[in-house]
Amino acid sequence: MAKIVILDAETVTKGDVSLDGITVLGDTKVLGYVPNDRVADEIGDADAVICNKCLITEEVFERCPNLRYVGLFATGYNNVDIEAAAKRGASVCNVPSYSTYSVAQHTFALILEHYSRTAEYAKSVNDGEWINYKLFSYFYMPTAELLGKTLGIVGYGDIGQRVAAIARAFGMNVITHTRTAAKVTDGTEIVTLEELMRRSDIVTLHCPLAKDNERMINAETLSLMKPTALLINTARGGLVDEQALADALNSGVIAGAGIDVLANEPMRADCPLYKAKNCIITPHIAWAPIETRERLLKVVAANLEAWLNGTPQNEVQSKMK
């Protein structure tokens, strides 16, 4: 029976969704949270590890010679040293597309909060400011329609395409910058990143983080945006130079940002975006509705079972070829 270690179960369940589909597949040790300096110790002589954001480095593989499978509670795999895994014949398997609908939904939750300001208006009412006001309508904060605005989508995979469909339902214009132009089959205009930044009223990021696009949103690209524009990031924090974005927000280079991901998570007290002007930050929850996590765990279990049967699926290495 395979020895399996789950390193950070608390990132996917607080007891509201079950891990039984995974734990029945082997001799499984379930840990709620493991700091990175303890990862190798906890894996030990296990054959398989499943994690979300724990770092599976070259050193981990060196110290855990039996490790031949890394299963991810995620689509992203930048926390795993893929080359080190390949050298040891270890499969790294992720879960593609499980959060498409929830991330698209959260993207528009952030967009709508910026333009409709529902939380601010609700707080005002709760604070008693509408009681006995002389008029029936109390629109002291400006709001705006999405109709006719241009949404620039960076990355046009499953999530980017779902975001585009929602945008069109609002009557928005959609443009995209993508490295996989073959995936753009719906007539969306493909533009350079520079043109997208200039033309968009809203820029939303839906691409994976890689070495060649780290901090692609920086002082230079932000300077191209309209002063009325909004930046949304529900992808990966490392795509954004956070100090440059904070500076752009605080100085009025752009009008606002909606952020669900940061370069360092959980947020640190010295994060440049902490209390930046017109910046809405949510704690990496776009992927986390209960239905989404249930879908995720089914695929994680299926990935592990396929590997145990000698027919691995959703291997990251095969996607990179």
C-alpha positions as CSV (number, residue, x, y, z in Angstrom):
1,M,0.0,0.0,0.0
2,A,1.4,3.4,-1.0
3,K,2.4,5.8,1.7
4,I,0.7,9.2,1.1
5,V,1.2,12.5,2.9
6,I,-1.2,15.5,2.7
7,L,0.8,18.5,3.8
8,D,-1.7,21.4,4.0
9,A,-5.3,20.0,4.3
10,E,-6.5,23.2,5.9
11,T,-6.1,25.0,2.6
12,V,-8.9,23.0,1.1
13,T,-11.2,22.0,4.0
14,K,-12.3,23.2,7.4
15,G,-14.2,20.0,7.7
16,D,-16.9,21.1,5.3
17,V,-15.6,19.0,2.4
18,S,-14.3,15.4,2.8
19,L,-10.8,14.1,2.0
20,D,-12.0,10.5,2.1
21,G,-11.7,10.0,-1.6
22,I,-8.0,10.5,-1.2
23,T,-7.3,8.9,2.2
24,V,-8.8,5.6,1.2
25,L,-6.2,5.2,-1.6
26,G,-3.3,4.4,0.7
27,D,-1.6,4.7,4.1
28,T,-2.4,8.4,4.4
29,K,-1.1,10.9,6.9
30,V,-3.2,14.1,6.9
31,L,-1.6,17.3,8.2
32,G,-3.4,20.6,8.4
33,Y,-0.4,22.9,7.9
34,V,3.3,22.3,7.5
35,P,5.9,25.1,7.3
36,N,8.3,24.8,4.4
37,D,11.2,24.0,6.6
38,R,9.4,20.9,7.8
39,V,8.1,19.6,4.5
40,A,10.9,17.0,3.9
41,D,10.7,15.8,7.5
42,E,6.9,15.2,7.2
43,I,7.2,13.5,3.8
44,G,9.9,11.2,5.0
45,D,9.8,7.8,3.2
46,A,6.4,8.4,1.6
47,D,5.7,7.6,-2.0
48,A,3.3,10.4,-2.7
49,V,2.6,13.9,-1.4
50,I,-0.4,16.1,-2.0
51,C,-0.2,19.8,-1.3
52,N,-1.4,23.2,-2.3
53,K,1.3,25.8,-1.7
54,C,4.0,24.0,0.2
55,L,7.4,24.1,-1.6
56,I,8.5,20.9,-3.1
57,T,12.1,21.7,-3.9
58,E,15.2,19.9,-5.2
59,E,16.2,19.5,-1.5
60,V,12.9,17.9,-0.7
61,F,13.4,15.3,-3.5
62,E,17.0,14.7,-2.3
63,R,15.8,14.1,1.3
64,C,12.8,12.0,0.3
65,P,14.2,9.4,-2.1
66,N,10.9,7.4,-2.3
67,L,8.9,10.4,-3.5
68,R,7.5,9.7,-6.9
69,Y,4.3,11.6,-7.0
70,V,3.4,15.2,-6.3
71,G,-0.4,15.9,-6.4
72,L,-1.5,19.5,-6.3
73,F,-4.7,20.9,-4.8
74,A,-4.4,23.6,-7.5
75,T,-3.9,24.4,-11.2
76,G,-0.8,26.4,-10.6
77,Y,2.5,24.4,-10.0
78,N,5.1,27.1,-9.5
79,N,5.7,25.8,-5.9
80,V,7.2,22.5,-7.4
81,D,10.6,22.1,-8.9
82,I,9.5,20.4,-12.1
83,E,13.1,19.7,-13.3
84,A,14.0,18.0,-10.0
85,A,10.8,15.9,-10.2
86,A,11.6,14.9,-13.8
87,K,15.2,13.9,-12.9
88,R,13.8,11.4,-10.4
89,G,10.9,10.2,-12.6
90,A,8.3,11.7,-10.3
91,S,4.9,12.7,-11.7
92,V,3.6,16.1,-10.9
93,C,-0.2,16.3,-11.4
94,N,-2.4,19.4,-11.2
95,V,-6.1,20.0,-11.5
96,P,-7.0,22.1,-14.6
97,S,-10.1,24.1,-15.0
98,Y,-11.8,23.2,-11.7
99,S,-12.2,26.8,-10.7
100,T,-13.1,28.4,-14.0
101,Y,-16.6,29.5,-13.0
102,S,-15.8,30.6,-9.4
103,V,-12.7,32.7,-10.4
104,A,-14.8,34.4,-13.2
105,Q,-17.5,35.1,-10.7
106,H,-15.0,36.6,-8.2
107,T,-13.4,38.7,-11.0
108,F,-16.8,40.3,-11.6
109,A,-17.5,40.6,-7.8
110,L,-14.4,42.8,-7.7
111,I,-15.3,44.7,-10.8
112,L,-18.8,45.4,-9.7
113,E,-17.7,46.5,-6.2
114,H,-15.5,49.1,-7.8
115,Y,-18.2,50.4,-10.2
116,S,-21.4,49.8,-8.1
117,R,-19.9,50.3,-4.6
118,T,-22.4,48.1,-2.9
119,A,-20.4,47.5,0.3
120,E,-19.8,51.2,0.8
121,Y,-23.4,52.1,0.2
122,A,-24.6,49.3,2.5
123,K,-22.2,50.5,5.2
124,S,-23.6,54.0,4.8
125,V,-27.1,52.8,5.3
126,N,-26.2,50.6,8.2
127,D,-24.5,53.7,9.8
128,G,-27.9,55.5,9.6
129,E,-27.0,58.0,7.0
130,W,-30.1,57.3,4.8
131,I,-32.5,57.5,7.7
132,N,-34.5,60.7,7.5
133,Y,-32.5,61.9,4.4
134,K,-34.6,64.5,2.6
135,L,-34.7,62.5,-0.7
136,F,-35.5,58.9,-1.6
137,S,-32.2,58.4,-3.3
138,Y,-28.9,58.9,-1.7
139,F,-26.2,58.7,-4.4
140,Y,-23.3,60.6,-2.8
141,M,-20.7,58.3,-4.2
142,P,-20.5,58.0,-8.0
143,T,-21.2,54.7,-9.7
144,A,-20.9,53.7,-13.3
145,E,-22.2,51.2,-15.9
146,L,-20.1,48.5,-17.5
147,L,-22.0,48.9,-20.8
148,G,-19.6,50.0,-23.5
149,K,-16.5,49.7,-21.4
150,T,-13.5,47.8,-22.8
151,L,-12.2,44.8,-20.8
152,G,-8.7,43.7,-21.5
153,I,-8.0,40.1,-20.6
154,V,-4.4,39.0,-20.2
155,G,-4.5,35.2,-20.8
156,Y,-7.3,33.6,-22.8
157,G,-7.6,30.1,-21.3
158,D,-10.7,28.6,-19.8
159,I,-11.0,31.4,-17.1
160,G,-10.3,34.2,-19.6
161,Q,-12.9,32.9,-22.0
162,R,-15.5,32.6,-19.2
163,V,-14.7,36.2,-18.1
164,A,-15.1,37.3,-21.7
165,A,-18.6,35.7,-21.9
166,I,-19.8,37.4,-18.8
167,A,-18.3,40.8,-20.0
168,R,-20.3,40.5,-23.2
169,A,-23.5,39.8,-21.3
170,F,-22.9,43.2,-19.6
171,G,-22.5,44.8,-23.1
172,M,-18.7,45.3,-22.8
173,N,-16.1,45.3,-25.5
174,V,-13.4,42.6,-25.1
175,I,-9.8,42.5,-26.2
176,T,-7.1,40.0,-25.2
177,H,-3.4,39.6,-25.0
178,T,-2.4,35.9,-25.0
179,R,0.5,33.6,-26.0
180,T,-1.9,31.0,-27.2
181,A,-3.7,32.7,-30.0
182,A,-5.0,29.3,-31.2
183,K,-7.4,29.3,-28.2
184,V,-9.1,32.5,-29.4
185,T,-11.8,31.1,-31.5
186,D,-14.7,33.5,-30.6
187,G,-13.5,36.4,-32.7
188,T,-12.0,38.4,-29.8
189,E,-9.4,40.9,-30.9
190,I,-5.8,39.9,-30.0
191,V,-3.5,42.8,-29.2
192,T,-0.1,43.4,-27.7
193,L,0.2,43.9,-24.0
194,E,1.0,47.6,-24.5
195,E,-2.1,48.2,-26.6
196,L,-4.3,46.3,-24.2
197,M,-3.0,48.5,-21.3
198,R,-3.7,51.7,-23.3
199,R,-7.2,50.8,-24.5
200,S,-8.8,49.0,-21.6
201,D,-11.0,50.5,-19.0
202,I,-10.5,47.3,-17.0
203,V,-7.4,45.0,-17.2
204,T,-7.9,41.6,-15.7
205,L,-5.1,38.9,-15.4
206,H,-5.8,35.3,-16.1
207,C,-2.5,33.8,-17.0
208,P,-0.1,31.5,-15.2
209,L,3.0,32.9,-13.5
210,A,6.2,32.1,-15.3
211,K,9.8,33.4,-15.2
212,D,9.2,35.5,-18.3
213,N,6.1,37.3,-17.1
214,E,6.9,37.9,-13.4
215,R,6.0,41.5,-12.5
216,M,4.6,42.1,-16.0
217,I,2.4,44.7,-14.4
218,N,5.0,47.3,-13.4
219,A,5.6,51.0,-13.4
220,E,6.1,51.1,-17.1
221,T,2.9,49.1,-18.0
222,L,0.8,50.8,-15.4
223,S,1.8,54.2,-16.9
224,L,0.1,53.2,-20.1
225,M,-3.3,52.8,-18.5
226,K,-6.1,55.3,-18.5
227,P,-6.3,57.3,-15.2
228,T,-9.9,56.0,-14.9
229,A,-8.8,52.4,-15.4
230,L,-9.2,49.4,-13.0
231,L,-6.7,46.5,-12.6
232,I,-8.0,43.1,-11.5
233,N,-5.7,40.2,-10.4
234,T,-7.2,36.8,-9.5
235,A,-4.3,34.9,-11.1
236,R,-1.0,35.0,-9.3
237,G,0.5,37.8,-7.1
238,G,3.9,37.5,-8.7
239,L,2.5,38.9,-12.0
240,V,2.3,42.4,-10.3
241,D,5.0,44.7,-9.0
242,E,3.1,45.5,-5.8
243,Q,5.1,48.6,-4.9
244,A,4.6,50.0,-8.4
245,L,0.9,49.3,-8.2
246,A,0.6,50.9,-4.8
247,D,2.4,54.0,-6.1
248,A,0.1,54.1,-9.2
249,L,-3.0,53.9,-7.0
250,N,-1.8,56.4,-4.4
251,S,-0.8,59.0,-7.0
252,G,-3.8,58.6,-9.2
253,V,-2.1,57.0,-12.2
254,I,-5.0,54.5,-12.3
255,A,-8.4,54.7,-10.5
256,G,-8.4,51.4,-8.6
257,A,-7.5,47.7,-8.2
258,G,-9.2,44.5,-7.2
259,I,-6.7,42.0,-5.9
260,D,-7.3,38.4,-4.7
261,V,-3.7,37.2,-4.8
262,L,-0.4,38.6,-3.5
263,A,3.3,37.9,-3.9
264,N,3.5,36.8,-0.3
265,E,0.6,35.0,1.3
266,P,-0.8,35.3,3.8
267,M,-0.5,39.1,3.5
268,R,2.5,40.6,5.4
269,A,2.2,43.8,7.4
270,D,4.7,45.5,5.0
271,C,2.8,44.6,1.8
272,P,2.8,47.8,-0.3
273,L,-0.9,47.3,-1.2
274,Y,-2.0,47.2,2.4
275,K,-4.3,50.2,2.7
276,A,-3.3,51.5,-0.7
277,K,-5.8,54.0,-2.1
278,N,-8.9,52.5,-3.9
279,C,-7.5,49.0,-3.6
280,I,-9.9,46.1,-2.7
281,I,-8.1,43.0,-1.4
282,T,-9.7,39.7,-0.8
283,P,-7.7,36.8,0.8
284,H,-7.2,34.4,-2.1
285,I,-10.8,33.2,-2.1
286,A,-11.8,33.3,-5.8
287,W,-11.3,29.5,-6.0
288,A,-12.9,28.6,-2.7
289,P,-16.7,28.2,-3.0
290,I,-17.7,24.8,-1.5
291,E,-18.9,23.4,-4.8
292,T,-15.5,24.3,-6.4
293,R,-13.5,22.6,-3.6
294,E,-15.7,19.5,-3.9
295,R,-14.9,19.4,-7.6
296,L,-11.2,19.9,-6.9
297,L,-11.0,17.1,-4.4
298,K,-12.6,14.6,-6.8
299,V,-10.0,15.3,-9.4
300,V,-7.2,15.2,-6.9
301,A,-8.3,11.7,-5.9
302,A,-8.8,10.6,-9.5
303,N,-5.2,11.9,-10.3
304,L,-3.7,9.9,-7.5
305,E,-5.7,6.8,-8.3
306,A,-4.6,7.0,-12.0
307,W,-1.0,7.3,-10.9
308,L,-1.3,4.3,-8.6
309,N,-2.7,2.3,-11.5
310,G,0.3,3.3,-13.7
311,T,-1.7,5.6,-15.9
312,P,-1.0,9.1,-14.6
313,Q,-3.3,11.9,-15.8
314,N,-3.0,15.7,-15.7
315,E,0.8,15.5,-15.6
316,V,2.3,19.0,-15.7
317,Q,5.4,17.6,-17.5
318,S,3.4,16.4,-20.4
319,K,1.7,19.8,-20.8
320,M,5.1,21.6,-20.9
321,K,6.4,19.6,-23.9
